[in-house]
Amino acid sequence: MNDGRDRRATAKDGPWKGLNPTMALAAKGFVLVFVLVAIRDVEAAGAVFERIRSWIEGTLDWFYILTVCACLFACVLLACSRFGRIRLGDDGSRPEFRTSSWLAMLFSAGVGIGLLFFSIAEPLSYFDNSQSAGYPNNPLADLAGAVSLDEERAAHAMRVVFFHWGLHGWAVYVLVGLCLAYFGFRKKLPLTLRSALHPLIGDRIYGPIGDLVDLLAVFGAVFGIATTLGLGASQMATGLNVLAGVDPGVVTQVVLIAAISLAATLSAVSGVRRGIRVLSEWNVGLSIILLGCFLILGPGMWLMGFVVSSFGQYLWHALPMGFWIADDAGQAAWQNAWTIFYWGWWISWAPFVGMFIARISRGRTVREFIVGVLVVPTALGLLWIGIFGGNAIHLELDAAGGVGTAGIIELVQGGNYEAALYGTIDRLSESGWLTWGMSALATLLLSTWFVTSSDSGTLVITTLLSMGDPHPPQRFRIVWGLGIGVVAAVLLLADGLQALQTAAMAAALPVSVVLLLMIAGLLKSMARDP
């Protein structure tokens, strides 16, 4: 019954063959208008982004916190309930990809570029106590009395980083991916976000309401991915400056976005089994090498003890941190700049990552899906952050000129987050060739993660616009692959990092409303599943 509706919703011939014409026109029109308006007056666009961000931070911080916490509680409930035995597909279906490939794709598509960009800059920012940004660097540590630059404050810093990159964020991905996989593979509905609303509104998902839901998902994916690409391009430019003296300015960053977007488009055209899977596995291999270098060159035993202790403290304090809302201006400024931005970024990425992990998870049980997506990438990501950020913190704690004089924290105080990674590499090794090699490896890894994030996003967007077709027309993959790069470049030109962060936070607002409705639809449908 539903398959017939799906086919009639996509064009049989003409320029929109294979896509939903209404959604395709609306999505392209919106992105085109956004690009043209932003290019026409870059300064005015930057001012608009700033006003949007201020309104969200001052009005809806509690809503973002509520949404993320609801996702985590729903994941725990489903994993521990009888619903965990339900298979994402027919009862006799089995996984399409082997577990190692599945986990590699989960990790690469989820937080690749972000881990390199923030894994050193963020822990050092929370460890710092200079209030260089005009607000407390870590109000949670200050409230606990850890105000001096010592190991106690370092532990508080890492605890907050784990919180931002841990279970709460991944729970958002789990819920979207679970909804898509359950309704797409088990209920035979389109592999789109609208299908999760079927238990609530029935066949009206095939009308304007469903189109609007999927369009919101497309917009969230476009701006969420563009934010990541902008961050990645800025750090790649810094890497090229370290390696070859290339000017790391906006022109270089835009050129990098163009080049990587082209490579990502070619990968997206080749599909999941070839381009995306191979690149994901390549990413993991390179990541292990770079991680090994940091572990070997750094204080290994201290690092592992620091990571384990910080992880334990994170688990103990995860629940109260999740519901904490700042109660004064300084604390609120910090929470908005970091926690609310992160929750917006995770939510805006959810349609993209959720669709992708659903696409590669057919045949797995609900419990296997939740544990795999929630626990494994989280653990690997936190290990990565602990070793990278731990090295930088140890360098500052053990600096010859006294705590905080290693020079890395100065980069963060000046807002030069991109250079923190390369500054740490420079201070880890006394060998020039090893420093250069690690910097080159980090830059190469940025480029491969860059490609993986972009090509996965391109495939997801075209899947949404083609009413869940897992193999959308290749010509539209090309259009959207290049289009995401254009959006990232425009945001970078408009207001740099601030515009990128605002885009992610704004795109998350409508998606978060849809996400809460999806949770309700999923629970209602599973309660009726035999």
N, C-alpha and C positions, 0 to 999 in steps of 0.2 A: 504494500500500500504506500509506504513512505518513499520507496525507491522511485516510483512513478512521479511523485511530487518533486523529488530532487531533480530528475531529468528535465521536467518542464520548467524548472526555475532557472536553468542555464540555457543559453542560446544554442540552437542547433547548427546555425551557419552564420555567415557574416563576420564582421570584424571582432565581435564579442563571443565568437564560438568557444564554448567550454566554460564561460563565466556567466555569473548572474549580471545582466546588463545594468540593472538599477544600481547595484552595489558597486560595480566597476566604475561607472560614470561618477557616482557620488564620491568615491574614494579618491580617484584621480583628480577630480575637480577641486576637492578640498585641499589636497596636497599642493596642487598647482597654484591655487590662490594664495596659500600660505607662503610658498616660495616667492612668488611675484611681489607680494606686499612686503615681505621682509627684505628683499633685495632693493626695492624702490627706496626705502628709508631705513637704513640699518640702525641708526641711533634711536629712531622712534620705536622700532621693533624691540630693541633692547629695553627701553623704558616700559613698554607694555608687558614684557616678560617679568620685569621686576615687580610691577603692580600685581600681576597674577600670583606670583610667588608669595608676596606679602599677605594677600587676602587668604590664600590657602593656609599659610602658617598661622595666621591669627584667628582663623575661624574653624578649620576642619582638622586640626591636629588630633583631637580625640577620636574622630571618625576613622582616620587611618589606623590608629592604635587599636581600636575596636575590631576593625576588619581583619587585621593580621592575627590578633589573638583568637578570633572566631575560627579562622582557618586552622590554627594549630590544634585547638580543642576538637574540631571536627575530625582531623586526621587521627588523633589518639582514640577517639570514640569509635571510628570505623575500623581501625586496625585491631582493636581489642574486642570487637563485637563479632557476632556470627556472620556479619556481612563480609568479613575478611576472607571467607572461603569462596566468595563469588569470583568467577573467572571473567576476565575482560575479553569476552568473545564467547563462542559456543562452548558448551561444557567440555567438549573433547579437544579444544584447540590448545596448541602449545606455542611457546615464544618463537617469534620470527628470527631474533638475533641471539647469538650466544651471550651469556651473562657478561663476559669481559668486554665485548664490543658495546653492549647496552650501557654498562657503567661508564665507559670511556665517552660515549656520546652524551650521556647525562652531564658529566663533569664539564666537558668542553663547551656545550651549548649554554650551560647555566651561568657561570661566573668567571669565565676565562680572563678577559681583559681587566675586569674589575679587580681581580685578585692581584694582578701585577701592579695596577695603578695605586691601590689603597693599602696593600699588605704591609708596607713600611710607613707610608705617610700617615695613615690613620692611627696606628699604635703610638707613634711619636707625638702626634697631635694631642692625644689623651694623656700621655705621660708628661708633656710640657705643662708648666704652670704659669706661663708668662702672660696669658690672656691677650696674645698678640692680635687676635681677631676681634677684640672688643668685648668678649664675653668669656666666662670660665671655660677652660679647656676640657675639664671633666668634672661637672658638678656632682656626679655620683661619688667620685673619689673624695671630693671636697666635703660632702656631707658625712662621709665615713671618717674624716679626719686625716686622710692620706694626702697631705698638701706638699710634702717635701719630695724632691727628686730622688727617690730611693726605690728599693725593690718592692716595697708595699704599694707605692703608687704605680709601679710598673705592672704589678699583678692586677690592680684595678683597671688600668688602661687596656690590658689584653682581655679582661673579662667583658668590657664594653664592646670591643671589636668582635669577639666571639658572638655576642648578642646580636649585633647587626648582620653578621654573616651566617648565623646558625639556624636553629630549628624554625624560628618564626618566619624568616624569609622563605625557606624552602617549603614550608607548609602551604604557602600561597601557590607555588608551582604544583605541588601535589594535588591540591583540590581542583585546579583547572584541568590538569592532565587527567586526573581520575574521572572527572565529569565527561570529558571528551571521549576517553577510551571506553567508558561504561556505556554511554548512550550511542556511540558510534559503532562499536564492535559487538556489543551484546544486544542492544535494542534496535540495531540496524537503522539508526537515524543518521542524518548528515554529520560528518566529522567537523562540526562547528559549535560555537558557544551557544547558539540558539537552541540546540537540542536539549540542553540541560533544563530549559524552561518548559519542556513539553508536559511534565507532570503538573505544572501550574496553569498553563494557558492552552494546552492541547495543540490542535493543528494550526492555531494562529501563529505558531512559530514560522510558518511558511509565508506570512504576510509582512506588512511594514514593521511590526514589532520585532520579528526575527531579523529583518534586514538591518534595523537600527542597532540591535545587540551586536551583530557581527561587524558592522561598520565601526562601532566603538572599539571592538577588539582590534580591528585593523589599525585604527589611529593609535591605540595604545602601543601596538607592536612597532609601528613606524617610528614613533618618537622615543620609545624605550630603546630600540636598537640604535637609532641615530645618536642618542646620548652616549651609549657605550662606544660607538665608533669615534665620536669626537674625543672622548677621553683617551682611547687607544691611539688615535692619530697624534695627539699632543705628546704622549709619552714616546711614541716611535720617533717623532721629530727630535726629541731630546736625546734619544739613543743615537740617532744619526749624527747629532752634533758632537756627542762624546766620541764616536767612532771615527768620523771623517770631517768634523768641523763644519757640517752643514748648518746653515741658519735655521734654528728651530721655530721660526715665526709662522704666522698664519698661512702664508703662501705655501710653505713646505707641508703644513698640515693638510691643506686642501688638496695638494697634489697627491699626498699619501692616501687620502680618502678616495680620490678618483681611481688610483691604481689598484688599491685593495678591493674596491667595489667591483671593478672589472673582473678581478680574479675570483671574487666571491660569486659573481653572476655565472661565470663559467662552471664553477663547482655546483651551483644550484641547478643548472641545466643538466648536469650529469646525474643528478638524483641522489637519494640517500645511500643506496648500497655501494656506490662507487665513491664519488667525490666527498660527501659529507662524512661517511664512515671512515674512509682512509685518513682524512685530515684529522678527525677526532682522535684516532688511535695514534697518529703522528704527534699530536699535541701532548698526549699523555706521556709518550716516550721522552720528548724534549723536556717536559715539566719535571720528570723524575731526575733527569741529568742535572738540571739547574738546581733542583731542591737538594740533590746529593752534594753539589758544590757548596751550598750554603751550610749544610750540616757538617761537612768535613772541615771546612775552613773556620767555622765558628766554634764556640765552646760547646761541644756536643753534649756532654753530660749535663751541664747547666741548662742548656736549651730544652732537653727532654724533660727534666724536672720542672722547668718553668712552664712548659706546655701542659703537662699533666696536671700540675697544680692549678693553673689558670682555667683549664677545662672543667675541673671539678668545681671550682668556685662559680664558673659560669652556669653549670647545671643547677647548683644550689640556689642561685639568685635569678635564674631565668624568668620564673613566674612573676616575682615582684618588679623586676626591670621591665617586663612586658606591659604592665599596667601603670607604670610610673608616668605621671604628667607633671611637668615643671610648674612651680607655683610662684616664681618671680621672673622679672624681665630677663636677667642674665641667663638663668637656667633655661628659660623658654627659647632664647636666641640660640643656645647650643642645641637644644633638642630639635628645633626646627631645621637647623643647618645640617644636622647629622641624622638623627633617628627618623624624622618625618620625611626627609629626602630619601633615605634608604627604603622606607616602607612604600613611598610613591614609586621608586625605581623598581622594586620587586613586583609591585602590582602592575605597573605598566608593561613589564616584561612577561607577566603571567600568560597572556594569550599566546605569545610567541613560544616561550619555553614549554607551556602546558600542551600546546598543539604538537610540538616536536616530540616531547616525551610520550605523549599518547600514541603518536604515529609509530614509534619504535617499541611499544609495549604491548601489542596485541598478544593475547594468550596467557598473560601472567595473572595471578590472583590479585584481588584487592589488597590483601595483606602483604604479599610479596612486592607489589607496586609501591605501597606506602613506605614500607621499611627500606626498600632499595633507594627510592628517590629522596626520602627524608633523612635517612641515617648515613648512607655511604658517601654521597657528595658532600654532606655537611662535615663529616669527620675528616675527609680528605682536604676540604677547604680550610678547616680550622687548623689542621696540621701544617698546611702551607703557610698560613698567616702566622702561626706560632713560631715557625722556624725563621721566616723572613723578618717579621716584626721583632721577634726575640733577639735576633742578631743585632739589629739596629739599636734596640734598647740597651743591650749589653755593651755595645761600643760606646754609648753615651754614659752608662754607669761606670765604665772602666777607663774613661778617657784620661790621657796623661795629664791634661791641664785641669782636671777636676770634672765632676759630674756635669754633663750637658755641654761639654766643650769639644766634642768630636766633630762638630760641623754639620752633621746630618739634621739635627733638630733646628738649626738655623734656616735650612732650606724650607722646612715645613712652616716655620714662623713667618717666612716671607711669602707663603702661598705657592712655593715652587714644588708642588707635590710630585710632578713628573720626574724631577731630578733626584728625589729621595732614594729611589731604587739604585740608580747608578752611583750615587754618593756612597751608599752602603757597600756596593761591590768594590768600589775604589779603596775603601778602608779595610775590607776583609782580606785582601791579598796584597802582598808586598811585591809580587811579580807583575811586571808590566804586561807581559804577553797573556798571563792568566786573567788579569783584569779585563784586558781587551776582549779575550775570548768569551768570558762570562757576559760582558756587556753585549757582545754580538749575539750570543745565544738568547739573551733576554729580549733583544730587539726582534730576532727571528721568531721567537715564541709569540711575541705580541702580534706579529704579522699573521701567523697561522691561526691564532685565536681570533684575530680580526676577521679573517676569511670565514672561519667556522661560524661565528656569530651572525655574520651578514648573510651567508648562504642559507643557513637554517631559517633565519627570519624571512628571507625571500620566499622560500618554499612554503612557510606557514601562511604568509599573507595571501599568496596565490591560491592556497588550499581553501582559505576562508572565502575568497571571492568566487571560487568555483564550486561552492556548496559542499565542501568536504571531499572533493576529488583528491585522493592521495597522490595523483600524478597529473597536476595541473598543466595546461598548455605551456610549452617551453618559451614561446614568444612573450608571454606575460611574466614569466620568471625574469626574463631579461629586462623588461620595462621596470619592474619593481626593484630588482637588484640595483640598477643604476639610480632609481628614484630615491631609495633610502640613502645612498651616498650623497645625493644632492641636498636632501633635508639636513643631513649631518653637517655638510659644508656651510649651509645657510645659517644654522644655529651657531656654528663656530664663529662666523663672521659677525653675527648680530651682537652677541654679548659674551662670547667665549664660554667658560665653564658655567657661569650663572645661567645663561640661556639654556644650556644643555640640561642642567639640573631642574630648571623650571619646567621645561618641556616634559620631562619624565613625571614630575609631580602633578602637573595639570592633566596629563593623559590618564593618570591613575584614578582620578576622581570618578568619572563615569564607569570605568571598569570595575572599581570597588563595589559600586551599587549592584552591577550585574553579578559580581562574584558572590555576594551574599544571597542573591536570588538563586544562583546555581547551587549553592550548598543546600538550600531548602528543597529544590527540585530533586537533587540527588538522594537526600535522605528519604523523601517521600516515595521515590521510585524503588529504592532498595528495600523499603519496608514491605513492598508488594511483590518483591522478587521471590519466586519459589525456591 
